[in-house]
Amino acid sequence: MINEKLKDLPDKPGVYLMKNSENQIIYVGKAKNLKNRVKQYFQKNSSHGLKVLSMVRNIEDFEIIVTDNEIEALILEYNLIKKHRPRYNILLKDDKSYPYIKVTLNEQYPRVMMTRNVKKDGGRYFGPYTSASAVKQTVEAIHQTYKLKVCNKKFDNGNNNQRPCLNYYIHRCPGVCTGTVDRDEYMRSVGEIIEILKGKDKIIVDKLSRDMAEASVKLDFETAAKLRDQIQGIKAIGEKQKIILDIYSDQDVVNYTAEGKDICIQVFNIRDGKMLGRETHMIELDASGEDVLNQFVKQFYHSRSMIPKEIIIPQDIEDRETIETWLREKKGSKVSITVPFKGDKKKLLSMVEENAKIALFEHLNKKFNKNQAESFCGKWLVENLGLSEYPQRIESYDISNISGKDAVGGMVVFQGFKSDKKAYRRFRIKSVEGQDDFASTQEIIFRRIERGLREMGKKEDKSSFLPFPQVILLDGGLGHLNAAKKIVDMYDLDITLCGMVKNDKHKLEKLVIERGVVEIPPATPIYYFLNEISEEVHRFAVEYHRKLRSDGLKVSELSKIQGIGHKRQRLLLEHFRSLEKIKRADLNELKKVKGIDSRTAESIYQYFKKDSNNADSDKNKEEEAH
């Protein structure tokens, strides 16, 4: 039946509806050419993803609807998805209306208010915002700073000689209804509010600051006080929004992350260069990134009344040109969908992706309560690592160096599936020359075990290296595992060793143990727990290495000064906290340092003064050369 229908497909744009054995619609798609697109699903040699393969196995029939062009097909596809909610399509939650700040420029005396309906009525809209409370706070701050009309009475016909309401008497309204409000002055205030909402409050604040200073000089302190209060109010309004770009842009930044079938898509809204908020959408679907974005962008912007000038996405999508044309017609001006490869826009995409990862992590964690998560982790470790019981203490080690220089090791500790930062330890590699991670790993594990045994022999109440762990995780593969095993085998200790293997995205996906490789199930508590350990030990080791390098640079600079040994270097750094502050210190400040006499202080002062003079001389030479 399907093969016969495939032969009769038209080579025209349209929509296709895939059905299962119960005649239920399981997928809706659009096509520029129905004949070519629908046939692709049933080609045996086609390299389909898991989602498509699963869907095709359930297809028993299909329907098509021919349209005049791709734009019509795009709109029809959205309406059919919303109506039938097919299993294999992305299903966003019911569209919600987001709040905007509206300035009613279509009125003789404009108001400022919050609204969820955007209309072509001559008003000026700012948004959308994702937080209604932030919008309310901003509108409230505007009304506290500027006296504006708050009622919806119209005075366009000169009917503005009425008895004022309570708002006038409590100083919440200028009393437009009394006929005493100067419209030019009123509109100046409205103009300032619009500029503030556009993010240009600095210009207004600078002007008001000059006016306030001028009023103070004239001893007009009442006016100066009013201007001061207005400046503070404007600053409060501006702080409700966060500027993230130097240019006044109008963009949505869309990115996503996935763990198995769970996908988190985030949209950051940037209007006039300000980050107004973000939206998070959780989806469960087996699909490729391109397919997810393609479906999401079409559904997301179908019901949006405010379309940005630019939509930034991490990778190209199939219907990009058609969607751009459709959005341009919807907005009434140019809309571009861009895929940046470098620069600020690429950094924005990375920021959105990081936020999506955090949101997905929190979402998946909610599927498990604390006890369930710990039980899952403990059971998984027992079953896959061959442990006799849930591990109470897990340690992880990582080596950090640059081309073998200043090699260090970090040890992090997790007790009862929680990090125990007090038990973390740092090691400076002493016995290894050059870059040898295997030998460095052996050194720190040997030192760690020996310290534990010494503490055990002394039977101290407070121990730094006890108890011994049941599991040691090494940042590395089989080589690190074999190197560490040679050390552990020297002692009568029951410790299971594991190497942590990461994928090309630097995410932990496998454990190497003595008997083979263990796959870590994604989007599960053990996946997040082991990745947390992996990232924590890497962070801890790298931070220690950076600190040593930074301290080394400071010490090497101070050691060039006559009379400054290791002890005085330490005293100076402890007193001033940084090398830059030592360079800027005068003689009296240097003499105040404990252990620094007048002669040594003079040497330090002259040394850095000489450096400063040389730097100024070099700068002058460069300027003369130009």
C-alpha positions as CSV (number, residue, x, y, z in Angstrom):
1,M,0.0,0.0,0.0
2,I,2.8,2.4,1.0
3,N,4.9,1.6,-2.1
4,E,1.9,2.3,-4.4
5,K,1.3,5.7,-2.7
6,L,5.0,6.6,-3.0
7,K,4.8,6.3,-6.8
8,D,2.0,8.8,-7.0
9,L,3.6,11.5,-4.8
10,P,3.7,15.0,-6.4
11,D,6.9,17.0,-6.7
12,K,5.3,20.0,-5.0
13,P,5.6,21.7,-1.6
14,G,3.4,20.5,1.2
15,V,2.9,18.7,4.4
16,Y,3.0,14.9,5.1
17,L,1.4,13.1,8.0
18,M,2.8,9.7,9.1
19,K,0.3,7.2,10.7
20,N,0.7,4.0,12.7
21,S,-1.4,0.8,12.7
22,E,-4.1,2.4,14.8
23,N,-4.4,5.3,12.3
24,Q,-2.9,7.7,14.8
25,I,-0.8,10.5,13.4
26,I,2.8,10.0,14.8
27,Y,4.7,12.6,12.8
28,V,4.0,15.7,10.8
29,G,6.6,17.2,8.5
30,K,6.9,19.8,5.7
31,A,8.7,19.5,2.4
32,K,9.8,21.6,-0.5
33,N,9.3,18.6,-2.7
34,L,7.0,16.0,-1.2
35,K,8.0,13.3,-3.7
36,N,11.7,13.4,-2.7
37,R,11.3,14.0,1.0
38,V,8.7,11.3,1.8
39,K,10.6,8.6,-0.3
40,Q,13.7,9.3,1.8
41,Y,12.1,7.7,4.9
42,F,11.6,4.4,3.1
43,Q,15.0,4.0,1.4
44,K,16.9,1.1,2.9
45,N,20.3,2.6,2.4
46,S,19.4,5.9,4.0
47,S,21.6,6.8,7.0
48,H,18.7,7.7,9.4
49,G,19.1,8.5,13.1
50,L,17.6,6.4,15.9
51,K,14.4,8.5,16.1
52,V,13.7,8.2,12.4
53,L,14.4,4.4,12.3
54,S,12.1,4.0,15.3
55,M,9.4,6.1,13.6
56,V,9.6,4.3,10.2
57,R,9.1,0.9,11.9
58,N,5.8,2.2,13.2
59,I,4.5,3.8,9.9
60,E,1.6,1.9,8.3
61,D,0.2,4.7,6.2
62,F,0.7,8.4,5.4
63,E,-1.2,11.4,4.0
64,I,-0.1,14.5,2.2
65,I,-1.5,18.0,1.8
66,V,-0.2,20.0,-1.1
67,T,0.3,23.8,-0.7
68,D,1.2,26.6,-3.0
69,N,4.5,27.4,-1.4
70,E,6.9,26.5,1.4
71,I,5.6,29.3,3.7
72,E,2.1,27.9,3.6
73,A,3.5,24.5,4.3
74,L,5.5,25.8,7.3
75,I,2.3,27.4,8.8
76,L,0.2,24.3,8.1
77,E,2.8,22.1,9.7
78,Y,2.7,24.1,12.9
79,N,-1.1,24.0,13.1
80,L,-1.2,20.3,12.5
81,I,1.4,19.6,15.1
82,K,-0.5,21.7,17.6
83,K,-3.7,20.0,16.8
84,H,-2.6,16.3,16.7
85,R,0.5,16.5,19.1
86,P,2.4,13.7,17.3
87,R,4.7,11.4,19.3
88,Y,7.8,12.0,17.1
89,N,7.5,15.8,16.9
90,I,8.9,18.3,19.4
91,L,6.0,19.3,21.6
92,L,6.4,22.7,23.3
93,K,4.2,23.6,26.2
94,D,1.2,25.7,25.6
95,D,2.3,29.2,24.4
96,K,2.3,31.7,27.2
97,S,2.3,35.4,26.8
98,Y,5.3,37.3,28.2
99,P,5.1,40.7,29.8
100,Y,6.2,43.9,28.1
101,I,6.5,47.5,29.2
102,K,4.3,49.7,27.1
103,V,4.5,53.5,26.7
104,T,1.2,54.7,25.3
105,L,2.5,57.2,22.7
106,N,-0.8,57.0,20.9
107,E,-2.3,59.1,23.8
108,Q,-1.9,62.9,24.3
109,Y,-0.4,62.2,27.8
110,P,1.2,58.8,27.6
111,R,1.2,56.3,30.4
112,V,3.8,53.6,31.3
113,M,2.3,50.2,32.1
114,M,2.8,46.4,32.0
115,T,1.0,44.5,29.3
116,R,0.9,41.0,27.8
117,N,-0.7,42.0,24.5
118,V,1.3,43.6,21.8
119,K,-0.8,45.5,19.3
120,K,-0.1,47.8,16.4
121,D,-1.8,50.8,18.1
122,G,1.0,53.4,18.0
123,G,2.3,52.5,21.5
124,R,6.0,51.8,22.2
125,Y,6.7,48.3,23.5
126,F,9.8,47.1,25.4
127,G,10.4,43.4,25.9
128,P,9.5,40.6,26.1
129,Y,10.6,40.0,29.7
130,T,10.6,36.6,31.3
131,S,10.0,37.9,34.8
132,A,6.7,39.6,35.5
133,S,7.9,40.7,38.9
134,A,10.9,42.5,37.4
135,V,8.6,44.4,35.0
136,K,6.3,45.4,37.9
137,Q,9.4,46.6,39.9
138,T,10.6,48.6,36.8
139,V,7.2,50.2,36.2
140,E,6.9,51.1,39.9
141,A,10.4,52.7,39.9
142,I,9.4,54.8,36.9
143,H,6.3,56.0,38.6
144,Q,8.3,56.9,41.8
145,T,10.8,58.9,39.7
146,Y,8.5,60.5,37.2
147,K,5.0,61.8,37.9
148,L,2.9,60.3,35.1
149,K,-0.8,59.9,34.4
150,V,-2.1,56.6,35.8
151,C,-5.8,56.5,34.8
152,N,-7.1,55.6,31.4
153,K,-9.2,58.8,30.9
154,K,-8.8,60.5,27.5
155,F,-8.2,64.2,27.3
156,D,-7.7,64.5,23.5
157,N,-10.8,66.7,23.1
158,G,-9.7,69.4,25.6
159,N,-11.9,67.9,28.4
160,N,-9.1,68.3,30.9
161,N,-10.6,70.6,33.6
162,Q,-12.0,68.0,36.0
163,R,-11.9,67.2,39.6
164,P,-8.7,65.2,40.3
165,C,-8.8,61.7,41.9
166,L,-7.0,60.4,45.0
167,N,-3.8,59.7,43.0
168,Y,-3.3,63.4,42.5
169,Y,-3.6,64.2,46.2
170,I,-1.1,61.4,47.2
171,H,1.3,62.7,44.6
172,R,1.1,59.6,42.4
173,C,-0.2,61.6,39.4
174,P,0.5,65.1,38.1
175,G,-3.2,65.8,37.6
176,V,-3.6,65.9,33.9
177,C,-7.3,66.1,34.4
178,T,-7.0,69.5,36.1
179,G,-5.7,71.1,32.9
180,T,-2.6,72.6,34.6
181,V,0.1,70.1,33.3
182,D,2.4,71.5,30.6
183,R,2.4,68.9,27.8
184,D,5.9,69.8,26.5
185,E,7.4,69.3,29.9
186,Y,5.4,66.0,30.3
187,M,6.6,64.7,27.0
188,R,10.2,65.5,27.9
189,S,9.8,63.2,30.9
190,V,8.3,60.5,28.6
191,G,11.2,60.9,26.2
192,E,13.7,60.4,29.1
193,I,11.8,57.2,30.2
194,I,12.0,55.8,26.7
195,E,15.8,56.5,26.6
196,I,16.2,54.8,30.0
197,L,14.3,51.7,28.8
198,K,16.5,51.7,25.7
199,G,19.6,51.6,28.0
200,K,20.8,55.1,27.5
201,D,20.3,56.2,31.1
202,K,23.9,57.3,31.5
203,I,23.4,60.4,29.2
204,I,20.4,61.5,31.2
205,V,22.1,60.9,34.6
206,D,25.1,63.0,33.4
207,K,22.8,65.8,32.4
208,L,20.9,65.7,35.6
209,S,24.1,65.6,37.6
210,R,25.3,68.8,35.9
211,D,21.9,70.4,36.6
212,M,22.1,69.4,40.3
213,A,25.6,70.9,40.6
214,E,24.4,74.1,39.0
215,A,21.4,74.3,41.4
216,S,23.8,73.8,44.4
217,V,26.0,76.6,43.2
218,K,22.9,78.9,43.1
219,L,22.0,77.7,46.6
220,D,18.8,76.2,45.2
221,F,19.0,73.2,47.5
222,E,15.4,72.1,47.1
223,T,15.9,71.7,43.3
224,A,19.2,70.0,43.9
225,A,17.5,67.5,46.3
226,K,14.8,66.7,43.7
227,L,17.4,66.2,41.0
228,R,19.4,63.9,43.3
229,D,16.3,61.8,44.0
230,Q,15.6,61.6,40.3
231,I,19.1,60.4,39.6
232,Q,18.9,57.7,42.2
233,G,15.6,56.6,40.7
234,I,16.9,56.4,37.2
235,K,19.9,54.3,38.3
236,A,17.5,52.0,40.1
237,I,15.5,51.6,36.9
238,G,18.6,50.9,34.9
239,E,19.8,48.2,37.3
240,K,16.7,46.1,36.6
241,Q,18.3,45.1,33.3
242,K,21.7,43.8,32.5
243,I,23.8,45.1,29.6
244,I,25.7,42.3,28.0
245,L,26.8,43.8,24.7
246,D,28.5,47.1,23.7
247,I,26.2,47.5,20.8
248,Y,22.5,48.0,20.9
249,S,21.4,44.7,19.4
250,D,18.1,42.9,19.1
251,Q,18.7,39.2,19.2
252,D,17.6,35.8,20.5
253,V,20.4,33.4,21.3
254,V,19.2,29.7,21.1
255,N,21.2,26.7,22.2
256,Y,20.6,23.3,23.7
257,T,22.2,20.3,25.4
258,A,21.1,16.7,25.5
259,E,21.5,13.6,27.7
260,G,19.9,10.6,26.1
261,K,16.3,11.4,25.2
262,D,16.3,14.5,27.5
263,I,16.9,17.8,25.8
264,C,17.1,21.2,27.3
265,I,16.7,24.2,24.9
266,Q,17.3,27.7,26.2
267,V,16.6,31.1,24.6
268,F,18.3,34.2,25.8
269,N,16.3,37.4,24.9
270,I,18.5,40.4,24.1
271,R,16.7,43.7,23.3
272,D,18.6,47.0,22.7
273,G,21.8,45.3,23.9
274,K,20.2,44.3,27.2
275,M,19.7,40.8,28.5
276,L,16.0,40.8,29.4
277,G,15.6,37.2,30.4
278,R,15.7,33.6,29.3
279,E,13.3,30.8,28.5
280,T,13.9,27.1,29.2
281,H,12.2,24.3,27.4
282,M,12.5,20.6,28.4
283,I,11.9,18.0,25.7
284,E,12.1,14.2,25.6
285,L,12.9,13.0,22.1
286,D,15.5,11.0,20.3
287,A,16.7,13.4,17.6
288,S,19.7,15.0,16.0
289,G,20.7,18.5,17.0
290,E,19.7,19.9,13.6
291,D,16.3,18.3,13.7
292,V,15.7,19.5,17.2
293,L,16.6,23.1,16.3
294,N,14.6,23.0,13.1
295,Q,11.4,21.9,14.8
296,F,11.9,24.2,17.8
297,V,12.5,27.4,15.9
298,K,9.4,26.9,13.8
299,Q,7.1,26.2,16.8
300,F,8.7,28.8,19.1
301,Y,8.3,31.8,16.8
302,H,4.9,30.9,15.3
303,S,3.0,32.6,18.1
304,R,5.5,35.3,19.0
305,S,4.4,38.8,18.2
306,M,7.8,40.4,18.8
307,I,10.4,38.9,16.5
308,P,14.1,39.9,16.9
309,K,16.2,41.1,14.1
310,E,18.6,38.2,14.5
311,I,18.3,34.6,15.8
312,I,21.6,33.1,16.7
313,I,21.8,29.3,16.7
314,P,24.8,26.8,17.1
315,Q,24.4,25.0,13.8
316,D,22.6,25.4,10.5
317,I,19.1,24.0,10.0
318,E,17.3,22.6,7.0
319,D,14.5,25.1,6.7
320,R,16.6,28.2,7.6
321,E,15.9,30.2,4.4
322,T,12.2,29.4,4.4
323,I,11.9,30.3,8.1
324,E,13.7,33.6,7.5
325,T,11.3,34.5,4.7
326,W,8.3,33.6,6.9
327,L,9.6,35.6,9.8
328,R,10.4,38.6,7.6
329,E,6.8,38.6,6.4
330,K,5.5,38.2,10.0
331,K,7.8,41.0,11.4
332,G,7.6,43.3,8.4
333,S,11.3,43.8,8.3
334,K,14.5,41.7,7.8
335,V,15.1,38.7,10.1
336,S,18.3,36.7,9.9
337,I,19.2,33.3,11.4
338,T,23.0,33.2,11.9
339,V,25.5,30.5,12.9
340,P,28.6,32.2,14.3
341,F,32.0,30.4,14.3
342,K,33.9,32.9,16.4
343,G,33.7,36.3,18.2
344,D,31.2,37.6,20.8
345,K,28.2,35.8,19.3
346,K,30.0,32.5,19.6
347,K,30.7,33.3,23.2
348,L,27.0,34.1,23.8
349,L,26.1,30.6,22.4
350,S,28.6,29.0,24.8
351,M,27.1,30.9,27.7
352,V,23.6,29.8,26.7
353,E,24.8,26.2,26.4
354,E,26.4,26.2,29.8
355,N,23.1,27.5,31.3
356,A,21.2,24.8,29.4
357,K,23.5,22.2,31.0
358,I,22.8,23.5,34.5
359,A,19.0,23.5,33.8
360,L,19.1,20.0,32.4
361,F,21.2,18.8,35.4
362,E,18.7,20.2,37.8
363,H,15.7,18.9,35.8
364,L,17.1,15.3,35.8
365,N,18.1,15.4,39.4
366,K,14.5,16.2,40.3
367,K,13.6,12.7,38.9
368,F,15.5,11.3,41.8
369,N,15.3,12.4,45.4
370,K,18.5,12.4,47.5
371,N,18.0,8.9,49.0
372,Q,17.1,7.4,45.6
373,A,20.1,9.0,43.9
374,E,22.6,7.8,46.6
375,S,21.0,4.4,46.5
376,F,21.3,4.3,42.7
377,C,25.0,5.3,42.9
378,G,25.9,2.9,45.6
379,K,24.2,0.0,43.9
380,W,25.8,0.8,40.6
381,L,29.3,1.0,42.0
382,V,28.8,-2.3,43.9
383,E,27.5,-4.1,40.8
384,N,30.0,-2.7,38.3
385,L,33.2,-2.4,40.4
386,G,32.8,-5.7,42.3
387,L,32.6,-4.0,45.7
388,S,31.3,-5.8,48.8
389,E,29.3,-2.8,50.1
390,Y,28.5,0.8,49.3
391,P,31.8,2.9,49.3
392,Q,31.9,5.3,52.2
393,R,35.0,7.2,51.0
394,I,36.0,7.8,47.3
395,E,39.2,9.7,46.4
396,S,40.2,11.0,43.0
397,Y,43.6,12.2,41.7
398,D,44.8,14.4,38.8
399,I,48.2,15.7,37.7
400,S,48.7,19.2,36.4
401,N,51.8,20.7,34.7
402,I,53.0,22.6,31.6
403,S,55.5,20.6,29.6
404,G,56.6,18.9,32.7
405,K,57.3,22.1,34.7
406,D,56.0,22.8,38.2
407,A,54.1,19.4,38.2
408,V,51.6,19.1,41.0
409,G,48.9,16.6,42.0
410,G,45.5,17.1,43.5
411,M,43.4,14.8,45.7
412,V,39.7,15.3,46.3
413,V,37.6,13.3,48.7
414,F,33.9,12.3,48.6
415,Q,32.4,11.0,51.8
416,G,29.0,9.5,51.6
417,F,28.6,10.8,48.0
418,K,29.3,14.4,49.1
419,S,32.6,16.3,48.6
420,D,34.6,16.7,51.8
421,K,36.7,19.8,51.1
422,K,38.5,19.7,54.4
423,A,40.0,16.4,53.4
424,Y,41.3,17.6,50.0
425,R,45.1,17.5,49.7
426,R,47.7,19.0,47.3
427,F,51.1,17.5,46.3
428,R,54.2,19.1,44.7
429,I,55.9,16.4,42.6
430,K,59.4,15.9,43.9
431,S,60.9,12.8,42.4
432,V,59.9,13.1,38.7
433,E,61.9,15.0,36.1
434,G,60.0,16.3,33.1
435,Q,56.5,15.3,32.0
436,D,55.6,11.8,33.3
437,D,52.0,11.6,34.5
438,F,52.3,7.9,35.3
439,A,55.3,8.3,37.6
440,S,53.8,11.5,39.1
441,T,50.6,9.5,39.9
442,Q,52.7,6.8,41.5
443,E,54.5,9.4,43.7
444,I,51.3,11.0,45.1
445,I,49.6,7.7,45.8
446,F,52.7,6.4,47.5
447,R,53.0,9.5,49.6
448,R,49.2,9.4,50.4
449,I,49.3,5.8,51.6
450,E,52.5,6.3,53.6
451,R,51.0,9.3,55.4
452,G,47.9,7.3,56.2
453,L,49.9,4.4,57.6
454,R,52.0,6.8,59.8
455,E,48.9,8.4,61.2
456,M,47.4,5.0,61.8
457,G,50.5,4.0,63.8
458,K,50.4,7.2,65.9
459,K,46.7,6.6,66.6
460,E,46.0,10.4,66.4
461,D,42.5,11.7,67.2
462,K,42.6,14.0,64.2
463,S,43.8,12.5,61.0
464,S,44.5,14.1,57.6
465,F,44.8,10.9,55.5
466,L,42.5,8.4,57.3
467,P,40.4,6.4,56.7
468,F,41.7,4.8,53.5
469,P,39.3,4.9,50.5
470,Q,37.4,2.0,49.1
471,V,37.6,3.5,45.6
472,I,40.3,5.6,43.9
473,L,39.4,7.4,40.6
474,L,42.3,8.4,38.4
475,D,42.1,11.1,35.7
476,G,43.4,8.9,32.9
477,G,43.0,5.6,31.3
478,L,44.6,2.1,31.5
479,G,48.2,3.5,31.7
480,H,47.3,5.5,34.9
481,L,45.5,2.5,36.3
482,N,48.5,0.1,35.8
483,A,50.9,2.7,37.2
484,A,48.8,3.2,40.4
485,K,48.2,-0.5,40.8
486,K,52.0,-1.2,41.2
487,I,51.9,1.1,44.3
488,V,48.7,-0.1,45.8
489,D,49.7,-3.8,45.4
490,M,52.7,-3.1,47.8
491,Y,50.2,-2.7,50.7
492,D,47.6,-4.9,52.3
493,L,44.7,-2.5,51.4
494,D,41.4,-3.3,49.8
495,I,41.2,-0.4,47.3
496,T,39.5,-0.6,43.9
497,L,41.3,1.5,41.2
498,C,39.5,3.1,38.2
499,G,40.7,5.1,35.3
500,M,38.3,7.9,34.1
501,V,37.9,8.0,30.3
502,K,36.4,11.2,28.8
503,N,34.8,11.8,25.4
504,D,35.7,14.5,22.9
505,K,33.5,16.9,24.8
506,H,35.5,16.4,28.0
507,K,32.6,14.5,29.6
508,L,33.3,11.3,31.6
509,E,31.7,8.3,29.8
510,K,33.6,5.2,30.8
511,L,35.6,3.7,33.7
512,V,38.6,1.5,33.1
513,I,38.9,-1.2,35.8
514,E,41.2,-4.2,36.1
515,R,38.9,-6.5,34.3
516,G,37.8,-4.2,31.5
517,V,35.8,-1.1,30.6
518,V,32.5,-0.1,32.2
519,E,30.1,2.2,30.3
520,I,28.5,4.9,32.5
521,P,24.7,5.2,31.8
522,P,24.0,8.8,30.7
523,A,21.4,11.0,32.4
524,T,21.5,8.9,35.6
525,P,22.6,9.8,39.2
526,I,25.9,7.9,38.8
527,Y,26.7,9.7,35.6
528,Y,26.3,13.1,37.3
529,F,28.1,12.0,40.4
530,L,31.2,10.6,38.6
531,N,31.3,13.7,36.3
532,E,31.1,15.9,39.4
533,I,34.2,14.1,40.8
534,S,36.0,14.3,37.5
535,E,35.5,18.0,37.1
536,E,36.2,18.8,40.7
537,V,39.6,17.0,40.8
538,H,40.6,18.7,37.5
539,R,39.7,22.1,38.9
540,F,41.5,21.5,42.2
541,A,44.7,20.4,40.5
542,V,44.7,23.2,37.9
543,E,44.1,25.9,40.5
544,Y,47.0,24.7,42.6
545,H,49.3,24.7,39.6
546,R,48.2,28.2,38.6
547,K,48.9,29.4,42.2
548,L,52.4,27.9,42.2
549,R,53.2,29.5,38.9
550,S,51.9,32.9,40.0
551,D,53.8,32.7,43.3
552,G,56.9,31.6,41.4
553,L,56.7,34.6,39.1
554,K,56.4,37.0,42.1
555,V,59.3,35.4,44.0
556,S,61.5,35.3,41.0
557,E,61.0,39.1,40.5
558,L,61.7,39.9,44.2
559,S,64.8,37.6,44.3
560,K,66.6,39.9,41.9
561,I,66.7,42.7,44.6
562,Q,69.8,42.7,46.8
563,G,69.0,41.7,50.4
564,I,65.7,40.0,49.6
565,G,65.8,36.3,50.5
566,H,63.0,33.8,50.8
567,K,61.9,35.0,54.2
568,R,61.7,38.6,53.2
569,Q,59.9,37.7,50.0
570,R,57.2,35.9,52.1
571,L,56.9,38.8,54.5
572,L,56.5,41.3,51.7
573,L,53.8,39.3,49.9
574,E,52.0,38.6,53.1
575,H,51.9,42.3,53.9
576,F,51.0,43.8,50.5
577,R,49.1,40.7,49.0
578,S,50.4,41.3,45.5
579,L,53.6,42.2,43.6
580,E,51.9,45.2,42.0
581,K,51.2,46.8,45.4
582,I,54.8,46.3,46.3
583,K,55.9,48.1,43.1
584,R,53.6,51.0,43.9
585,A,54.6,51.3,47.6
586,D,56.5,54.3,48.8
587,L,59.5,54.2,51.2
588,N,57.4,54.8,54.3
589,E,55.1,51.9,53.4
590,L,58.0,49.6,52.7
591,K,59.6,50.4,56.1
592,K,56.4,49.4,57.9
593,V,56.8,45.8,56.8
594,K,58.1,43.6,59.7
595,G,61.6,42.5,59.0
596,I,62.3,45.2,56.3
597,D,64.9,47.8,57.5
598,S,65.5,51.2,56.0
599,R,68.4,50.0,53.7
600,T,66.4,47.1,52.3
601,A,63.3,49.3,51.8
602,E,65.5,51.8,49.9
603,S,66.8,48.9,47.7
604,I,63.2,47.7,46.9
605,Y,62.0,51.2,46.2
606,Q,64.9,52.1,43.9
607,Y,64.7,48.8,42.0
608,F,61.0,49.2,41.1
609,K,61.5,53.0,40.5
610,K,64.2,52.2,38.0
611,D,61.9,49.7,36.3
612,S,59.2,52.3,36.1
613,N,61.5,54.9,34.6
614,N,62.8,52.4,32.0
615,A,59.2,51.6,31.1
616,D,58.3,55.3,30.7
617,S,61.5,55.8,28.6
618,D,60.6,52.9,26.3
619,K,57.1,54.3,25.9
620,N,58.4,57.7,25.0
621,K,60.8,56.2,22.5
622,E,57.9,54.3,20.9
623,E,55.9,57.5,20.7
624,E,58.8,59.4,19.1
625,A,59.3,56.7,16.6
626,H,55.7,57.0,15.5
